[in-house]
């Protein structure tokens, strides 16, 4: 998750000191039973920052309001596994300067838990003492490793090829030897963290940032993974029949194409791993149904179990310090779960249910990411905490009732969430066009959640859409009556799929290098809905995406689009051509989720045709998303 924090604006990290609230109770939330959960289903928590939080004075309180060890509180609420990350040498290699200010110095702990081996052993001993199993997450880096950052440890900067591979084997073997000596051998191991584009860059990088960048590609990636795996198997061999399960972990848990691409390579190389691990952040990756589709496919195609190794959701929109939080008011709009303790509990319960129903019992369980990361520790030394509203404790360390989900999903109960349809749903239709109301809608339930519901609508006579106006449409939503207020109007926006929600680019003509453009299903990268037009390439490129309208009436039109991205393109512009009035307008991106609208107005169309589009002249690695396009008469 580290790259997400980088998108936040810099702010001072002064702490607030919230007062303790009244004690919570487990029955303060509504939880639907997940039937037939195996006893060994993983109910995990990544508590990698816990030691740092405690060292900074953090205290924890159970649901009764009594002081208690955080691990004991989690266990009492149903947690049976912990996850612990391991960094190689987590100290600053140089002074860290942000906004012209030195926030930490060379040799200082990096922050974010500063998870060296000594810290990991300490936490692992606490896990074992509590009767919990644990997953060791080896990052093979001195700091965060994720899809955008896979930096070598400073000690390995000059190692390449066989020397780097040997370092991976020797380091992994030494870590396991020390854990064995401490009596805390891990029960599961990740070789690397969120390995979308490889590990230990550039030697194990699978994509190029530019045409001249030398990377190891898939072969380099596989060779490094193989050495980490070999070290685990060699350690197992020294302990009789021990078989430590090995997970390979990617981010973007909804992205089936990504997982197929990477795991096709790993399985073709016959790597000896046991589990496919996924990160799933619903405000970035969509509904549980999107995660479920990916997990089901992976479990079937590769005949391997799957586990969600990272998941979280917010319990409040309030801030525990004055550092901007990653999860904000817009985040809860993505899939409709409210940022409340109940909404957090419902999301966690539904994710457990999704994993538990992977076919052939191949859904092993999940790990909640950093439930105990209180506001007193930043993601790096000298900064604040962008995660404090996604914990399972409040800002003062009080256990939230949502923790009890791990336990309560196993308890027998007849309770089930009920639809809460307050009034007619608003739908739109266009004069003279066939109207097909949506057969599935995300609708609110009484547990602060929205879930997809299949709708059976009454038939709509063609006469209802022959002129502007309104009509009421009735239907059935899982046995509940539902109605929609349908507004019929002249089509203003001439794009039929203006938000790219159809999942294709069939209505567009693409030019430039293959693969530059895609219809991306990722609500975290969309302006509205789930989908958007995405562009990216590891090399420099020039490309266009265009759509041609026909049968237009001569007149004055406007072309508009929303855009967000990393910025840095040589040129990014809207344009029109073959309209009788060729025009263009510059676009400029300045960051992830920093959406801006760009438009060309007063386009004089003299004939029946007009082509509109987006042209990009990009440097290596430029990326962005375009959404909610509009072409309309003024």
C-alpha positions in Angstrom: 0.0 0.0 0.0 3.0 2.3 0.3 2.6 4.0 -3.1 -0.9 5.1 -2.2 0.5 7.2 0.6 2.8 9.0 -1.8 -0.2 10.6 -3.5 -1.2 12.5 -0.4 -0.3 16.1 0.0 2.4 17.0 2.5 1.2 18.2 5.8 2.5 18.6 9.3 2.1 15.5 11.5 1.1 16.9 14.8 -1.0 14.6 16.9 -4.5 15.1 18.2 -5.3 13.4 21.5 -8.9 12.1 21.2 -10.7 11.2 24.4 -11.8 7.7 25.1 -15.4 7.0 23.9 -17.9 4.8 25.7 -17.1 1.1 25.6 -18.2 -0.8 22.5 -19.9 -4.2 22.5 -19.7 -6.9 19.9 -23.4 -6.9 19.4 -23.4 -3.2 18.5 -23.0 -4.4 14.9 -25.1 -6.6 12.7 -23.3 -9.6 11.2 -24.7 -12.2 8.9 -23.4 -15.7 9.5 -21.0 -17.2 6.9 -22.1 -20.9 6.9 -19.7 -23.9 6.9 -16.5 -22.0 7.5 -13.7 -24.4 8.1 -12.1 -24.3 11.5 -8.8 -23.4 9.9 -10.1 -20.6 7.8 -7.6 -17.8 8.1 -8.9 -14.8 10.0 -5.7 -12.8 9.9 -4.3 -9.4 10.9 -1.1 -7.7 9.7 0.2 -6.0 12.8 3.6 -5.0 11.5 3.5 -1.5 13.0 2.4 -2.7 16.4 5.8 -2.6 18.1 6.4 1.0 16.8 3.0 2.1 18.0 3.6 0.7 21.4 7.1 2.3 21.6 5.5 5.6 20.7 3.1 5.3 23.7 0.1 3.7 22.0 -2.3 1.8 24.4 -5.0 -0.6 23.5 -8.4 -1.3 25.2 -10.7 -4.3 24.7 -14.5 -4.1 23.9 -15.1 -3.7 27.7 -12.9 -0.6 27.8 -10.1 -2.4 29.8 -6.4 -2.1 28.9 -5.2 -5.2 27.2 -2.5 -6.3 24.7 -3.6 -5.7 21.1 -2.8 -9.2 20.0 -4.9 -10.6 22.8 -7.8 -8.4 21.9 -7.6 -9.4 18.3 -7.5 -13.1 19.2 -10.5 -12.8 21.5 -12.4 -11.4 18.6 -11.6 -14.4 16.3 -8.2 -13.6 14.8 -6.1 -16.8 14.4 -3.2 -15.6 12.2 -0.9 -12.6 12.1 1.1 -11.3 9.2 4.5 -9.7 9.7 6.5 -7.8 7.1 10.3 -7.9 7.1 12.6 -5.3 5.6 16.3 -5.9 5.1 17.9 -2.9 6.8 15.2 -0.3 7.5 17.3 2.8 8.0 17.6 5.9 5.8 20.4 5.6 3.3 20.4 9.5 3.1 18.6 12.5 4.6 14.9 12.5 3.6 13.9 15.9 2.2 10.3 16.8 1.4 9.1 20.3 0.3 12.6 21.7 1.0 12.5 20.4 4.6 14.6 17.6 6.1 12.1 15.3 7.8 14.5 12.6 8.8 18.2 12.0 8.6 20.6 9.5 7.2 20.8 6.5 9.6 17.4 7.2 11.2 14.8 4.3 11.2 12.7 4.6 8.0 9.4 4.4 9.9 6.3 2.5 9.0 7.2 0.0 11.7 10.9 -0.1 10.8 10.5 -3.8 10.5 13.9 -5.4 10.8 14.5 -9.0 11.8 14.8 -8.2 15.5 11.3 -6.5 15.4 9.9 -9.4 13.4 11.2 -12.0 15.9 9.8 -10.0 18.8 6.3 -9.9 17.2 6.5 -13.5 16.1 7.2 -14.6 19.7 4.1 -12.7 20.8 2.1 -14.5 18.1 3.3 -17.9 19.1 2.8 -17.2 22.8 -0.8 -16.2 22.0 -1.3 -19.5 20.1 -1.5 -17.8 16.7 0.1 -18.8 13.4 1.9 -16.2 11.4 2.7 -15.3 7.8 6.2 -13.9 7.1 6.1 -11.2 4.4 9.6 -10.7 3.1 9.9 -7.5 1.0 13.5 -7.9 -0.1 13.9 -4.2 0.4 14.9 -1.7 3.0 11.5 0.0 2.8 8.1 -0.5 1.2 7.9 -2.9 -1.8 4.8 -2.6 -4.0 3.8 -2.4 -7.6 5.5 0.9 -8.2 8.6 0.4 -6.0 10.7 -2.7 -5.8 14.1 -1.2 -4.6 17.0 -3.5 -3.8 18.4 -3.3 -0.2 21.3 -0.8 -0.1 23.6 -3.7 0.7 22.7 -5.3 -2.6 22.9 -2.3 -4.9 25.9 -3.5 -6.8 24.9 -7.1 -7.0 23.6 -8.6 -10.3 23.0 -11.9 -12.0 24.2 -14.9 -10.0 25.6 -12.8 -7.2 22.1 -11.2 -6.6 20.4 -14.6 -6.8 22.9 -16.0 -4.2 22.1 -13.0 -2.0 18.4 -13.8 -2.1 19.1 -17.4 -1.2 21.5 -16.7 1.5 19.5 -13.9 3.1 16.3 -16.0 3.1 18.1 -18.9 4.5 19.7 -16.8 7.3 16.3 -15.2 8.2 14.8 -18.7 8.5 17.7 -20.0 10.5 17.4 -17.1 13.0 13.6 -17.6 13.2 14.2 -21.3 13.8 16.8 -20.5 16.5 14.3 -18.2 18.2 11.6 -20.9 18.1 9.3 -19.0 15.8 9.4 -20.6 12.4 6.8 -19.0 10.2 3.7 -21.0 9.2 3.6 -19.4 5.7 6.0 -17.2 3.8 5.6 -14.6 1.0 8.5 -14.4 -1.3 8.2 -10.7 -2.1 5.3 -8.2 -1.8 2.8 -7.1 -4.4 5.0 -8.4 -7.3 2.9 -7.0 -10.2 6.0 -5.9 -12.1 8.6 -8.2 -10.6 11.1 -7.7 -7.7 14.5 -6.3 -6.9 14.5 -3.9 -9.8 16.0 -3.6 -12.3 17.3 -7.2 -12.2 13.9 -8.7 -11.6 11.8 -6.0 -13.3 9.4 -7.3 -15.9 8.7 -4.0 -17.7 10.8 -1.1 -19.0 10.4 2.5 -17.9 12.1 3.6 -21.1 13.5 2.1 -24.3 17.1 2.2 -23.0 16.4 0.7 -19.5 18.0 -2.6 -19.0 15.8 -5.0 -17.0 15.9 -8.6 -16.2 12.4 -9.3 -17.6 10.5 -12.4 -16.7 13.6 -14.5 -16.7 15.3 -12.3 -14.2 12.1 -12.2 -12.0 11.7 -16.0 -12.1 15.4 -16.6 -11.3 15.2 -14.4 -8.1 11.9 -16.0 -7.0 13.3 -19.4 -7.5 16.2 -18.7 -5.1 13.9 -17.4 -2.4 11.7 -20.5 -2.8 14.7 -22.8 -2.8 15.9 -21.4 0.5 12.6 -22.1 2.1 12.6 -25.7 0.8 16.2 -26.2 1.9 15.3 -25.0 5.4 12.2 -27.3 5.5 14.5 -30.2 4.5 16.5 -29.7 7.7 13.3 -30.2 9.8 12.0 -33.5 8.7 8.6 -33.4 6.9 8.0 -29.7 7.5 6.4 -28.0 4.5 6.1 -24.2 4.9 3.4 -22.9 2.5 4.8 -20.3 0.1 2.6 -17.5 -1.3 3.2 -15.3 -4.3 1.4 -12.0 -3.8 0.1 -9.4 -6.3 -1.9 -6.2 -5.8 -5.1 -5.2 -7.6 -7.2 -8.2 -6.6 -9.8 -7.4 -9.2 -7.5 -7.5 -12.2 -7.7 -11.0 -13.7 -5.6 -10.1 -16.7 -2.7 -9.1 -14.5 -2.9 -12.3 -12.4 -3.2 -14.5 -15.5 -0.2 -12.7 -17.1 2.1 -13.1 -14.1 1.0 -16.6 -12.9 1.2 -18.0 -16.5 4.9 -17.0 -16.4 5.4 -18.5 -12.9 3.6 -21.8 -13.6 5.4 -22.2 -17.0 8.7 -21.9 -15.1 7.5 -24.6 -12.7 8.1 -22.6 -9.6 7.3 -24.5 -6.4 4.8 -22.3 -4.6 1.5 -23.1 -2.9 -0.8 -20.1 -2.7 -1.9 -17.2 -4.9 -2.1 -14.1 -2.7 -4.1 -11.0 -3.5 -4.4 -7.4 -2.2 -8.0 -6.2 -2.2 -8.9 -2.6 -1.3 -12.5 -2.2 -2.4 -12.4 1.6 -2.8 -9.7 1.0 -5.4 -10.6 -2.5 -6.7 -14.4 -2.6 -6.8 -17.0 -4.7 -5.2 -16.5 -8.1 -3.6 -18.0 -9.6 -6.7 -15.1 -8.3 -8.8 -12.6 -9.9 -6.3 -14.7 -13.1 -6.3 -14.6 -13.5 -10.1 -10.8 -13.2 -10.1 -10.3 -15.6 -7.2 -12.7 -18.2 -8.7 -10.9 -18.1 -12.1 -7.4 -18.3 -10.5 -8.4 -21.2 -8.2 -9.8 -23.1 -11.2 -7.2 -22.3 -13.8 -4.1 -22.9 -11.7 -5.7 -25.5 -9.3 -4.2 -23.6 -6.3 -5.7 -22.1 -3.2 -6.0 -18.3 -2.9 -5.9 -16.0 0.0 -6.5 -12.3 0.4 -3.3 -11.1 2.0 -4.4 -7.4 2.4 -7.8 -5.9 2.9 -9.2 -3.0 4.8 -12.0 -0.4 4.9 -12.6 2.8 6.9 -14.7 3.1 10.0 -14.9 6.9 10.0 -14.2 10.0 7.8 -12.7 11.8 10.8 -8.9 12.2 11.0 -6.8 11.0 13.9 -4.0 13.5 13.2 -3.8 16.4 10.7 -2.2 14.2 8.0 -4.5 13.6 5.0 -6.1 10.1 5.1 -6.0 7.9 2.1 -9.7 7.0 2.5 -11.9 10.1 2.2 -15.5 11.0 1.5 -15.2 10.1 -2.2 -13.8 6.6 -1.3 -17.0 5.4 0.2 -19.0 6.3 -2.9 -17.1 3.7 -4.9 -19.0 0.7 -3.7 -21.4 2.3 -1.3 -20.4 0.8 2.0 -20.5 3.6 4.6 -17.4 4.7 6.5 -18.9 3.6 9.8 -18.1 0.8 12.2 -21.1 -1.1 10.8 -20.1 -0.4 7.2 -16.5 -1.6 7.9 -17.9 -4.7 9.6 -20.2 -5.4 6.6 -17.4 -5.1 4.1 -15.2 -7.4 6.1 -18.0 -9.9 6.5 -18.7 -9.9 2.8 -15.1 -10.3 1.9 -14.9 -13.3 4.2 -17.9 -14.7 2.5 -16.4 -14.2 -0.9 -13.2 -16.0 0.0 -15.0 -18.8 1.7 -17.1 -19.5 -1.4 -14.2 -20.0 -3.8 -15.0 -23.4 -5.4 -13.3 -26.6 -4.3 -12.6 -25.1 -0.8 -9.6 -23.2 -2.3 -10.4 -19.9 -0.5 -8.0 -20.1 2.5 -8.9 -16.8 4.2 -7.8 -13.2 4.6 -5.6 -10.8 6.5 -6.8 -7.4 7.6 -4.0 -4.9 6.9 -2.7 -2.8 9.8 -5.7 -2.9 12.2 -3.6 -1.4 15.1 -1.9 1.4 13.3 -2.7 4.3 15.6 -2.1 7.9 14.7 1.2 8.1 16.7 3.3 6.4 14.0 3.7 7.6 10.4 4.2 5.6 7.2 7.7 7.0 7.3 9.8 8.8 10.0 8.8 12.5 10.0 5.4 12.1 8.5 1.8 11.4 9.7 -0.5 8.5 9.5 -2.7 8.2 6.4 -4.2 4.9 7.6 -5.7 5.8 11.0 -9.3 5.7 9.9 -9.0 2.1 8.4 -7.9 0.4 11.7 -10.0 -1.9 13.9 -9.2 0.3 16.9 -10.3 3.9 17.3 -7.8 6.8 17.5 -7.2 6.2 21.2 -6.7 2.5 20.9 -10.3 1.4 21.8 -11.3 -1.8 20.1 -14.1 -1.3 17.5 -17.1 -3.6 17.5 -16.2 -4.4 13.9 -13.3 -6.6 15.2 -15.9 -9.1 16.4 -16.8 -9.9 12.8 -13.9 -12.5 12.7 -15.7 -14.4 15.5 -19.4 -13.6 14.8 -19.4 -14.9 11.2 -18.9 -18.3 12.7 -21.9 -18.0 15.1 -25.3 -19.3 14.0 -27.8 -16.6 13.4 -30.9 -16.1 11.3 -30.3 -12.4 10.8 -29.8 -11.3 7.2 -29.4 -7.7 5.9 -32.6 -6.2 4.5 -33.0 -3.9 1.5 -33.7 -0.3 2.4 -35.4 1.3 -0.6 -36.4 4.7 0.6 -38.1 5.9 -2.7 -38.1 5.6 -6.4 -34.8 5.1 -8.1 -33.9 7.7 -10.8 -33.3 6.3 -14.3 -32.9 8.0 -17.6 -34.2 7.2 -21.1 -33.9 9.0 -24.4 -36.6 10.0 -26.9 -37.0 7.5 -29.7 -34.4 5.0 -28.4 -35.1 1.6 -27.0 -35.1 1.6 -23.2 -33.5 -1.3 -21.4 -33.5 -0.7 -17.6 -30.5 -2.2 -15.7 -31.0 -5.7 -14.6 -28.6 -5.3 -11.7 -28.3 -2.4 -9.3 -26.2 -1.7 -6.2 -28.9 -1.0 -3.6 -28.7 0.0 0.1 -29.1 -2.5 2.9 -29.7 -1.9 6.6 -26.1 -2.7 7.6 -24.5 0.4 6.0 -23.7 -1.6 2.8 -24.7 -1.5 -0.8 -24.8 -4.8 -2.7 -25.7 -5.8 -6.3 -29.3 -6.9 -6.6 -31.0 -8.5 -9.6 -34.0 -6.6 -10.7 -37.0 -7.9 -12.7 -38.8 -4.9 -14.3 -42.2 -4.7 -15.8 -42.3 -4.4 -19.6 -41.9 -0.9 -21.0 -44.1 0.0 -24.0 -42.4 1.8 -26.8 -44.9 4.6 -26.5 -43.3 5.6 -23.1 -40.2 6.9 -24.8 -41.6 8.7 -27.8 -41.6 12.1 -26.3 -39.9 13.9 -23.4 -41.5 13.4 -20.0 -41.6 11.0 -17.0 -43.0 7.7 -16.2 -42.9 5.3 -13.2 -41.5 1.8 -13.8 -42.2 -1.0 -11.3 -40.2 -4.1 -10.6 -39.1 -6.8 -8.2 -35.8 -6.7 -6.3 -35.2 -10.1 -4.6 -38.8 -10.2 -3.5 -39.1 -6.6 -2.6 -41.2 -4.1 -4.6 -39.1 -1.4 -6.3 -40.0 1.5 -8.5 -38.1 3.9 -10.7 -38.8 7.4 -11.8 -37.7 7.4 -15.5 -37.0 10.7 -17.1 -37.3 10.7 -20.9 -35.3 13.4 -22.6 -33.6 14.3 -25.9 -30.2 12.7 -25.9 -27.8 15.5 -25.1 -24.6 13.6 -24.7 -24.1 11.7 -28.0 -21.7 9.2 -26.5 -23.7 6.1 -25.7 -21.1 4.7 -23.3 -19.7 8.0 -21.9 -18.3 6.4 -18.8 -16.7 3.3 -20.4 -18.9 1.1 -18.2 -19.5 -1.3 -21.1 -16.0 -2.7 -20.5 -14.7 -2.4 -24.1 -13.3 0.2 -26.5 -15.3 -1.1 -29.4 -16.7 2.4 -30.1 -13.3 3.9 -30.4 -10.5 3.8 -33.0 -7.1 3.3 -31.5 -3.8 4.3 -33.2 -0.3 4.0 -31.9 1.6 1.1 -30.2 -0.4 -1.9 -29.3 -1.6 -2.1 -25.7 -1.3 1.6 -24.9 -5.0 2.1 -24.4 -7.3 -0.2 -22.3 -10.7 -0.1 -20.7 -9.7 -0.4 -17.1 -12.0 -1.8 -14.4 -10.7 0.0 -11.3 -12.9 2.4 -9.4 -9.9 4.0 -7.8 -8.9 5.2 -11.3 -12.4 6.1 -12.5 -14.0 9.5 -12.2 -17.4 7.8 -12.0 -18.5 4.2 -11.8 -16.1 1.3 -12.2 -14.4 1.8 -15.6 -12.3 4.4 -17.4 -10.1 4.7 -20.5 -6.5 4.0 -19.3 -3.2 4.7 -21.1 0.3 3.7 -20.2 3.4 2.3 -21.8 6.9 1.5 -20.5 8.3 3.3 -23.5 7.8 6.7 -25.1 4.8 6.7 -27.5 2.5 8.8 -29.7 -1.1 7.6 -29.8 -4.6 8.7 -30.5 -8.0 7.4 -29.5 -10.9 8.7 -31.7 -14.7 8.4 -32.1 -16.6 9.5 -35.2 -20.1 10.7 -35.0 -22.4 10.5 -38.1 -25.8 11.8 -38.9 -25.3 15.0 -37.0 -27.3 18.1 -37.6 -25.1 21.2 -38.5 -24.7 23.4 -35.5 -22.5 24.3 -32.6 -21.2 21.5 -30.3 -19.0 20.9 -27.3 -16.5 18.1 -26.6 -15.6 17.5 -22.9 -13.7 14.9 -21.0 -12.4 14.3 -17.4 -8.8 13.3 -16.9 -6.4 12.4 -14.1 -2.9 10.9 -14.1 0.7 11.2 -13.2 1.4 14.0 -15.6 4.7 14.8 -17.5 3.5 14.1 -21.0 5.1 16.1 -23.8 1.6 16.7 -25.1 -1.9 15.7 -24.0 -4.8 17.2 -25.8 -8.5 17.0 -26.9 -9.1 17.5 -30.5 -11.8 17.6 -33.2 -11.3 16.9 -36.9 -13.3 16.6 -40.1 -16.1 18.6 -38.5 -15.6 21.7 -40.6 -13.9 23.3 -37.6 -10.8 21.5 -36.5 -9.9 22.4 -32.9 -7.7 21.3 -30.0 -7.3 22.0 -26.3 -4.5 21.1 -24.0 -5.0 18.8 -21.1 -2.7 18.5 -18.0 -2.7 15.9 -15.3 -1.2 16.5 -11.9 -1.7 13.4 -9.8 -3.7 10.3 -9.0 -7.4 11.0 -8.4 -6.8 14.7 -9.2 -9.6 15.0 -11.7 -10.0 17.9 -14.0 -12.5 18.6 -16.8 -11.2 19.8 -20.2 -13.4 21.0 -23.0 -13.5 22.4 -26.6 -16.5 24.6 -26.9 -18.2 26.3 -29.9 -17.3 23.5 -32.3 -19.0 24.5 -35.6 -20.1 21.3 -37.3 -21.0 22.1 -41.0 -21.8 18.5 -42.2 -23.1 15.2 -40.8 -19.8 13.9 -39.4 -17.4 14.9 -36.7 -14.4 13.0 -35.3 -13.3 13.7 -31.7 -10.4 12.3 -29.8 -7.5 12.5 -27.4 -3.9 12.6 -28.6 -0.9 11.8 -26.5 2.8 12.3 -27.0 4.2 10.5 -23.9 7.5 9.9 -22.3 8.3 6.5 -20.9 6.1 5.5 -18.0 3.5 8.2 -18.5 0.0 7.1 -17.4 -3.5 8.5 -17.0 -7.2 7.9 -17.1 -10.0 9.6 -19.1 -13.6 9.2 -18.1 -17.1 10.7 -18.5 -16.6 12.0 -22.0 -19.3 14.2 -23.6 -20.2 15.4 -27.1 -23.3 17.5 -27.1 -25.0 20.4 -28.9 -24.6 23.7 -27.3 
